[in-house]
Amino acid sequence: MGASPSAATGCCNCSTCFVVTLTALAVPIETALYELLGVSPTATEDEIKKAYRKKAREHHPNPDDPEAGQRFQEMAAAYEILSSVETREAYDRYGMDGMSGGGAGGGFGPGMDPADIFAELFGQTNFGFDFGGPGSRGPRRTKGQDSNIPYEVTLEDLYNGKTVKMNMEKEIVCGACKGSGAKGSAKPKQCVKCEGKGWTMVTTAMGGSRLGTHRAMCTECEGRGEKLREKDRCKKCKGNKTVKEKTRQEIYIERGMADRQRIVLAGAGDEEPGIPPGDVIFTLKTKPHESFERSGADLLTTVHITLSEALLGFSRILLTHLDGRGVHVTSPKGKIIKPGDSIILRGEGMPHYKTPDHKGNLYVMLEIDMPEESWLKTIDPQALEAILPPKKAEMEPKPAVVDEVPFEASDIADVRETPFPAGSNFFDHPSGFQFGEGDEGDWEDDEDDEDGEPECRPQ
């Protein structure tokens, strides 16, 4: 006689159907990757793909947010695991242990390091995931952490070059314990709290009545999985494996270096046991200059001339350069300089990096200073009017209606505070001149330079 189907489930209650029912009701033992993508453990392949695309747009690596790249990589790794039927099934059944052979029926073979497996799958490190398991203590690094130090420089420093010596403090491997952190032959003991795994399971609320579990670094052993007893710790480094040491570093700021350019002192960073030390990276930050502006290898400055010089010419030292030289310029005879005119002094710009004998150009904006009103009292106005060009004639033909309006001086800054429905060039200079106009490739903008990486200069 056949078994009758269950009224509640429609199942015949045979052993085969019973196994199928248990499999369908299985709940993932770990949901951290689902939480990273913001989806339910029961999400379909399309839902996971859409969630990943949305998260990737939100957390795409941003130079202004050092943690954005880490979050982006973690989500990419989570998607790689959950988008594959095999790896998702292993993760649902065994958690991250399923990625390293820790769970029954899954894994990649005994004795393999999970970090190596992840690198083989994705071509890089494990993005900061703690895979756990014996012998695994988080991401495997090939060298110590780099030290990034911003360093302010003047335009004069970048024009002339400069050698800088500074006192610094770095971590070095403890000489007493050779980086073990232990006294004599003492060995660390397995952490009691995490049982040597380096992590513990943490349950968090996902909204409503849903709960999710994920791994968190063990606070007792700081993720190492083992811990030295107080009495077994090295007296010099107190079990930290490294001690601080004062050093003196020297960097050379080469002529023509750029803002945000990096000077790398390879291997001068903090030391850690078992891996090469990191680098010390100085990032140059240029201070604003009161007289000059820089754009690549070119410079821009403004020089004031008198009305007499504008009409009759000049021959004098126009400016003092960044190296202290006076720059003498003589204008051509018969040349009248108009408001907004500019001149170019070729070869007087910034030195080219690595070829400092070659320089860019210096653009000089000429601003005409009109004489003070008191000057009119010292001359004969009629004689001046006789030698100056004639005044403009009255408008012809005259408008039908003409109103007399009082003359009143104003400050253009007051007008700028009031919104006008005019074009973007409403307050542009009358000549329409813009520094670098017509050759945008020669000019750089700090805010727009997101595609290229600043050049590193190892020393």
MARRO-732659 format. One record per residue (C-alpha): chain; x, z, y; residue in one letter. Coordinates in Angstrom, 2 decimals. Last residue first. Example, Ala and Ser with C-alpha at 12.3 -4.5 7.8 and 13.67 -1.06 7.14 Angstrom:
<rs>
 kette      xx      zz      yy rest
     A   13.67    7.14   -1.06    S
     A   12.30    7.80   -4.50    A
</rs>
This chain:
<rs>
 kette      xx      zz      yy rest
     A   65.07   -3.46   57.44    Q
     A   61.99   -5.33   56.32    P
     A   60.06   -7.19   59.09    R
     A   56.42   -7.58   58.17    C
     A   54.37  -10.27   59.92    E
     A   50.90   -9.29   61.05    P
     A   48.32  -10.62   58.55    E
     A   46.18  -13.56   59.59    G
     A   42.42  -13.91   59.37    D
     A   41.47  -11.09   61.70    E
     A   43.15  -12.21   64.92    D
     A   39.99  -12.56   67.02    D
     A   40.12   -9.08   68.58    E
     A   43.80   -9.29   69.51    D
     A   43.40  -12.74   71.08    D
     A   46.22  -15.27   70.78    E
     A   47.01  -18.31   72.84    W
     A   48.90  -21.50   72.05    D
     A   46.10  -22.92   69.85    G
     A   43.69  -22.68   72.77    E
     A   45.37  -25.49   74.64    D
     A   42.99  -26.62   77.40    G
     A   43.00  -23.38   79.38    E
     A   46.04  -21.17   78.79    G
     A   45.31  -18.93   81.80    F
     A   41.97  -19.97   83.24    Q
     A   41.58  -22.03   86.37    F
     A   38.03  -22.71   87.58    G
     A   39.46  -23.28   91.03    S
     A   36.80  -21.11   92.64    P
     A   37.64  -18.23   90.23    H
     A   34.77  -17.49   87.92    D
     A   31.93  -15.32   89.12    F
     A   29.07  -17.49   87.92    F
     A   31.02  -18.75   84.89    N
     A   28.60  -17.27   82.32    S
     A   25.67  -19.05   83.96    G
     A   23.33  -17.42   86.44    A
     A   20.25  -15.27   85.87    P
     A   21.93  -12.47   87.84    F
     A   22.23   -8.82   86.82    P
     A   23.40   -6.52   89.64    T
     A   26.64   -4.59   89.11    E
     A   28.62   -7.74   89.90    R
     A   27.15   -7.82   93.41    V
     A   28.58   -4.40   94.27    D
     A   31.99   -5.49   92.98    A
     A   31.82   -8.49   95.34    I
     A   32.20   -6.06   98.25    D
     A   30.34   -7.01  101.42    S
     A   30.91   -8.10  105.05    A
     A   27.86   -8.72  107.22    E
     A   27.01  -11.80  109.34    F
     A   23.46  -11.75  110.75    P
     A   21.09  -14.60  109.77    V
     A   19.83  -17.25  112.29    E
     A   17.13  -19.33  110.64    D
     A   17.06  -23.15  110.67    V
     A   13.94  -25.13  109.79    V
     A   13.84  -28.94  109.61    A
     A   17.32  -29.02  108.03    P
     A   20.03  -30.62  110.18    K
     A   21.18  -34.11  109.31    P
     A   24.07  -33.52  109.52    E
     A   25.64  -30.11  109.07    M
     A   27.74  -28.99  112.03    E
     A   31.37  -30.06  111.96    A
     A   33.98  -28.18  110.02    K
     A   36.75  -26.73  112.16    K
     A   39.73  -28.84  113.06    P
     A   43.10  -28.42  111.28    P
     A   45.29  -25.83  113.01    L
     A   47.57  -26.74  115.92    I
     A   45.01  -26.51  118.73    A
     A   43.27  -23.51  117.23    E
     A   46.53  -21.56  117.33    L
     A   47.03  -22.41  121.02    A
     A   43.45  -21.34  121.77    Q
     A   43.89  -18.08  119.82    P
     A   47.05  -17.15  121.81    D
     A   48.89  -14.63  119.63    I
     A   49.36  -10.88  119.28    T
     A   45.68   -9.96  119.19    K
     A   45.10  -12.28  116.25    L
     A   47.59  -10.21  114.21    W
     A   45.33   -7.14  114.48    S
     A   42.81   -8.92  112.30    E
     A   45.26   -8.75  109.39    E
     A   46.76  -11.97  108.05    P
     A   45.38  -13.64  104.89    M
     A   47.19  -12.96  101.62    D
     A   47.35  -16.03   99.41    I
     A   47.42  -15.39   95.66    E
     A   49.76  -17.52   93.59    L
     A   49.29  -17.24   89.82    M
     A   52.66  -17.47   88.08    V
     A   52.92  -18.77   84.51    Y
     A   56.14  -17.86   82.71    L
     A   57.10  -20.13   79.83    N
     A   58.35  -19.50   76.31    G
     A   61.92  -18.70   75.38    K
     A   64.61  -20.06   73.08    H
     A   67.79  -17.99   73.00    D
     A   65.78  -15.34   71.14    P
     A   65.61  -17.41   67.93    T
     A   64.46  -14.79   65.39    K
     A   61.31  -14.07   67.44    Y
     A   61.06  -16.47   70.38    H
     A   62.10  -14.83   73.65    P
     A   59.21  -14.17   76.05    M
     A   58.69  -16.39   79.11    G
     A   61.21  -17.66   81.66    E
     A   62.05  -20.92   79.87    G
     A   59.82  -22.96   82.15    R
     A   58.60  -21.35   85.34    L
     A   55.04  -22.65   85.72    I
     A   53.17  -22.63   89.02    I
     A   49.63  -21.64   89.94    S
     A   47.10  -22.56   92.60    D
     A   43.99  -20.37   92.97    G
     A   43.91  -20.53   96.77    P
     A   45.78  -23.64   97.98    K
     A   49.51  -24.10   98.37    I
     A   50.53  -26.83  100.81    I
     A   53.59  -28.79   99.65    K
     A   55.44  -30.52  102.49    G
     A   58.82  -29.34  101.25    K
     A   58.80  -28.26   97.60    P
     A   58.61  -24.49   96.91    S
     A   61.83  -22.56   96.34    T
     A   61.90  -19.88   93.62    V
     A   64.26  -16.94   93.06    H
     A   63.71  -14.73   89.99    V
     A   65.36  -11.33   90.30    G
     A   66.71  -10.03   87.04    R
     A   65.72   -6.57   85.79    G
     A   65.27   -7.56   82.13    D
     A   61.47   -7.72   82.43    L
     A   61.71   -9.98   85.50    H
     A   61.65   -8.99   89.19    T
     A   59.47  -11.32   91.22    L
     A   59.25  -14.03   93.90    L
     A   62.82  -13.93   95.15    I
     A   62.72  -16.32   98.15    R
     A   62.29  -19.88   99.30    S
     A   58.82  -20.46  100.75    F
     A   56.52  -23.25  101.92    G
     A   55.00  -24.12  105.31    L
     A   51.27  -23.77  104.65    L
     A   51.16  -21.27  101.76    A
     A   54.24  -19.50  103.06    E
     A   52.59  -19.04  106.49    S
     A   49.41  -17.77  104.83    L
     A   51.52  -15.16  103.06    T
     A   52.35  -15.05   99.36    I
     A   51.21  -12.66   96.61    H
     A   52.53  -13.12   93.06    V
     A   50.43  -12.80   89.89    T
     A   51.87  -12.70   86.36    T
     A   51.46  -14.49   83.04    L
     A   53.89  -14.62   80.13    L
     A   54.30  -17.05   77.25    D
     A   55.78  -16.52   73.76    A
     A   52.47  -15.40   72.26    G
     A   50.22  -14.48   75.16    S
     A   51.69  -11.70   77.26    R
     A   50.47  -10.20   80.51    E
     A   52.87   -9.06   83.20    F
     A   52.76   -6.76   86.24    S
     A   51.41   -3.33   85.28    E
     A   52.12   -3.71   81.57    H
     A   49.70   -2.51   78.87    P
     A   51.50   -0.66   76.04    K
     A   52.37   -2.69   72.95    T
     A   51.68   -1.14   69.54    K
     A   54.33   -1.78   66.90    L
     A   53.49   -0.77   63.34    T
     A   56.27    1.20   61.62    F
     A   56.15    1.10   57.82    I
     A   58.04    3.66   55.74    V
     A   58.16    2.47   52.14    D
     A   57.28    4.21   48.89    G
     A   59.68    5.94   46.52    P
     A   60.35    4.54   43.04    P
     A   58.35    6.11   40.19    I
     A   59.01    8.89   37.64    G
     A   58.73   11.91   39.92    P
     A   57.40   11.17   43.41    E
     A   59.41   10.36   46.54    E
     A   58.01    9.98   50.05    D
     A   59.06    6.92   52.02    G
     A   62.45    5.34   52.75    A
     A   62.28    2.90   49.84    G
     A   62.01   -0.17   52.08    A
     A   62.06    0.54   55.80    L
     A   59.43   -1.93   56.97    V
     A   58.98   -2.99   60.61    I
     A   55.45   -4.19   61.24    R
     A   54.17   -6.49   63.96    Q
     A   51.08   -5.10   65.70    R
     A   52.18   -6.59   69.06    D
     A   54.83   -9.20   68.52    A
     A   58.61   -9.17   68.20    M
     A   60.39  -11.40   70.69    G
     A   63.65   -9.48   70.78    R
     A   64.11   -7.29   67.74    E
     A   63.00   -3.67   67.61    I
     A   65.69   -2.03   65.51    Y
     A   64.76    1.02   63.47    I
     A   66.82    4.12   62.70    E
     A   65.79    7.06   60.53    Q
     A   67.07   10.61   60.48    R
     A   65.95   12.76   57.57    T
     A   64.44   16.21   57.10    K
     A   63.58   17.14   53.52    E
     A   60.34   18.49   52.07    K
     A   60.13   19.51   48.41    V
     A   58.70   17.76   45.35    T
     A   57.55   18.80   41.87    K
     A   54.67   20.88   43.32    N
     A   55.29   23.76   40.90    G
     A   56.36   26.21   43.62    K
     A   59.04   23.69   44.78    C
     A   62.00   26.11   44.76    K
     A   60.72   28.80   42.39    K
     A   59.74   26.32   39.71    C
     A   56.44   27.35   38.10    R
     A   56.27   29.20   34.76    D
     A   55.05   32.51   36.24    K
     A   52.09   30.83   37.92    E
     A   51.01   29.06   34.75    R
     A   51.46   25.34   34.81    L
     A   48.43   23.11   34.50    K
     A   47.29   20.17   32.46    E
     A   44.63   17.51   32.69    G
     A   46.29   16.08   35.79    R
     A   43.07   15.55   37.76    G
     A   43.69   18.27   40.34    E
     A   44.18   20.89   37.57    C
     A   41.32   23.22   38.56    E
     A   39.42   20.78   40.76    T
     A   38.85   18.37   37.90    C
     A   38.29   14.91   39.35    M
     A   34.67   13.84   39.18    A
     A   32.91   11.79   36.54    R
     A   29.36   10.61   36.93    H
     A   25.88   11.64   35.94    T
     A   22.58   10.56   37.43    G
     A   19.29   12.38   37.88    L
     A   15.90   10.89   38.66    R
     A   13.07   13.16   39.88    S
     A   12.74   11.46   43.26    G
     A   16.06   10.18   44.40    G
     A   19.39    9.79   42.65    M
     A   20.10   13.52   42.26    A
     A   23.62   14.30   41.03    T
     A   25.08   15.56   37.75    T
     A   28.83   16.02   37.47    V
     A   30.95   15.44   34.36    M
     A   34.46   16.83   34.52    T
     A   37.77   15.11   34.96    W
     A   41.48   15.48   34.13    G
     A   40.81   15.07   30.40    K
     A   42.88   18.04   29.24    G
     A   39.96   20.26   28.28    E
     A   38.41   19.87   31.75    C
     A   38.12   23.60   32.56    K
     A   40.78   24.91   30.19    V
     A   43.55   22.67   31.50    C
     A   46.10   22.04   28.77    Q
     A   49.29   24.00   29.32    K
     A   52.35   22.91   31.27    P
     A   55.76   23.33   29.65    K
     A   58.49   25.86   30.42    A
     A   62.04   24.74   29.66    S
     A   63.58   26.18   32.84    G
     A   60.96   26.76   35.52    K
     A   58.44   23.98   35.79    A
     A   57.58   21.52   38.55    G
     A   58.92   18.70   36.39    S
     A   60.54   16.86   39.28    G
     A   64.17   17.54   38.40    K
     A   63.42   21.31   38.27    C
     A   66.04   22.43   40.81    A
     A   66.52   19.07   42.52    G
     A   62.88   18.80   43.59    C
     A   61.96   15.13   44.07    V
     A   61.90   14.28   47.77    I
     A   59.04   14.51   50.29    E
     A   59.75   13.26   53.80    K
     A   60.35   14.64   57.31    E
     A   61.45   12.49   60.23    M
     A   63.96   12.59   63.08    N
     A   64.12    9.45   65.18    M
     A   66.55    6.73   66.20    K
     A   65.29    3.66   68.05    V
     A   67.29    0.50   68.79    T
     A   65.75   -1.84   71.37    K
     A   65.23   -5.51   72.07    G
     A   65.18   -7.05   75.57    N
     A   61.75   -8.72   75.70    Y
     A   59.99   -6.52   73.12    L
     A   61.35   -3.33   74.69    D
     A   60.47   -4.60   78.21    E
     A   56.90   -5.22   77.06    L
     A   56.78   -1.53   76.23    T
     A   56.61   -0.05   72.74    V
     A   54.31    2.42   71.00    E
     A   54.94    3.19   67.34    Y
     A   52.20    3.52   64.72    P
     A   53.49    5.10   61.48    I
     A   52.32    4.04   58.01    N
     A   53.91    5.97   55.13    S
     A   53.74    4.11   51.81    D
     A   52.69    5.99   48.67    Q
     A   55.10    5.99   45.76    G
     A   55.79    3.07   43.44    K
     A   54.36    1.22   40.43    T
     A   51.08    3.08   40.42    R
     A   48.86    3.79   37.43    R
     A   45.39    4.79   38.57    P
     A   44.00    8.02   37.11    G
     A   45.73   10.49   34.81    R
     A   45.41    8.84   31.39    S
     A   47.52   10.29   28.60    G
     A   44.56   11.64   26.70    P
     A   41.19   10.31   27.93    G
     A   39.99    9.74   31.44    G
     A   39.13    6.37   32.90    F
     A   39.48    7.59   36.47    D
     A   38.40    4.63   38.53    F
     A   40.63    3.96   41.57    G
     A   40.48    0.16   41.47    F
     A   41.72    0.01   37.85    N
     A   44.82   -1.96   38.78    T
     A   45.01   -5.73   38.79    Q
     A   44.30   -8.85   36.73    G
     A   40.71   -7.91   35.96    F
     A   40.59   -7.55   32.18    L
     A   44.32   -7.02   31.56    E
     A   44.56   -4.53   34.43    A
     A   41.56   -2.67   33.02    F
     A   43.18   -2.52   29.59    I
     A   46.47   -1.29   31.07    D
     A   44.63    1.47   32.95    A
     A   42.77    2.40   29.75    P
     A   46.11    3.01   27.99    D
     A   46.10    1.61   24.45    M
     A   46.80    3.97   21.56    G
     A   43.83    2.99   19.45    P
     A   42.12   -0.39   19.82    G
     A   40.01   -1.99   22.51    F
     A   36.93    0.15   22.53    G
     A   33.56    0.51   20.91    G
     A   32.02    1.63   17.61    G
     A   32.60    5.29   18.24    A
     A   33.60    6.13   21.76    G
     A   37.13    6.63   23.12    G
     A   38.16    3.02   22.58    G
     A   39.22    2.49   26.18    S
     A   36.19    0.89   27.81    M
     A   33.78    2.94   25.70    G
     A   35.47    6.05   27.08    D
     A   34.14    4.92   30.46    M
     A   30.64    5.75   29.25    G
     A   30.07    5.76   25.48    Y
     A   26.72    4.08   24.81    R
     A   25.91    2.57   28.18    D
     A   29.56    1.59   28.78    Y
     A   29.86   -0.13   25.40    A
     A   26.59   -1.98   25.99    E
     A   27.76   -3.03   29.47    R
     A   31.10   -4.22   28.09    T
     A   29.44   -6.42   25.46    E
     A   26.62   -7.82   27.62    V
     A   28.93   -8.64   30.53    S
     A   27.56   -8.24   34.07    S
     A   27.81   -4.44   33.89    L
     A   31.59   -4.33   33.45    I
     A   32.53   -6.96   36.02    E
     A   29.94   -5.57   38.42    Y
     A   31.50   -2.10   38.29    A
     A   34.94   -3.60   38.94    A
     A   33.65   -5.48   41.97    A
     A   31.95   -2.32   43.21    M
     A   35.20   -0.40   42.93    E
     A   37.09   -3.17   44.69    Q
     A   34.68   -3.16   47.65    F
     A   34.81    0.62   47.92    R
     A   38.62    0.56   48.02    Q
     A   38.67   -2.26   50.57    G
     A   36.27   -0.38   52.82    A
     A   38.34    2.82   52.73    E
     A   40.91    1.60   55.29    P
     A   38.13    0.75   57.78    D
     A   39.40   -1.19   60.81    D
     A   40.93   -3.94   58.67    P
     A   37.53   -4.45   56.96    N
     A   37.21   -5.26   53.28    P
     A   33.62   -6.36   52.47    H
     A   31.43   -3.30   52.13    H
     A   28.01   -4.51   53.27    E
     A   28.44   -8.09   52.06    R
     A   29.68   -6.88   48.67    A
     A   26.75   -4.46   48.43    K
     A   24.23   -7.28   48.80    K
     A   26.04   -9.54   46.35    R
     A   26.31   -6.69   43.85    Y
     A   22.61   -5.84   44.10    A
     A   21.66   -9.49   43.53    K
     A   23.87   -9.72   40.42    K
     A   22.57   -6.43   39.00    I
     A   18.98   -7.53   39.54    E
     A   19.70  -10.86   37.85    D
     A   21.21   -9.15   34.79    E
     A   18.21   -6.86   34.48    T
     A   18.15   -3.26   35.64    A
     A   17.45   -0.53   33.06    T
     A   20.33    1.67   34.24    P
     A   18.67    1.49   37.68    S
     A   20.49   -0.18   40.55    V
     A   22.44    0.97   43.62    G
     A   25.66   -0.91   42.79    L
     A   27.78    2.24   42.76    L
     A   24.89    4.15   41.13    E
     A   24.89    1.73   38.18    Y
     A   28.64    2.28   37.79    L
     A   28.22    6.08   37.81    A
     A   25.44    6.07   35.21    T
     A   26.97    7.84   32.19    E
     A   25.39    8.81   28.88    I
     A   23.16    5.74   29.04    P
     A   19.65    6.48   27.68    V
     A   18.50    5.19   24.28    A
     A   14.71    4.60   24.05    L
     A   15.05    1.05   22.78    A
     A   17.58    2.16   20.18    T
     A   15.30    4.94   18.93    L
     A   12.38    2.49   18.57    T
     A   14.52    0.00   16.66    V
     A   15.62    2.74   14.24    V
     A   12.00    3.78   13.61    F
     A   10.98    0.16   13.12    C
     A   13.47   -0.13   10.28    T
     A   12.50    3.22    8.74    S
     A    8.82    2.27    8.53    C
     A    6.44    3.84   11.01    N
     A    4.17    0.73   11.15    C
     A    4.65    0.56   14.89    C
     A    1.87   -0.13   17.42    G
     A    3.33    2.67   19.55    T
     A    0.49    5.12   20.04    A
     A   -1.86    4.05   17.28    A
     A    0.95    3.84   14.77    S
     A    0.72    0.81   12.50    P
     A   -0.44    1.37    8.93    S
     A    2.13    1.40    6.16    A
     A    1.56   -1.05    3.39    G
     A    0.00    0.00    0.00    M
</rs>
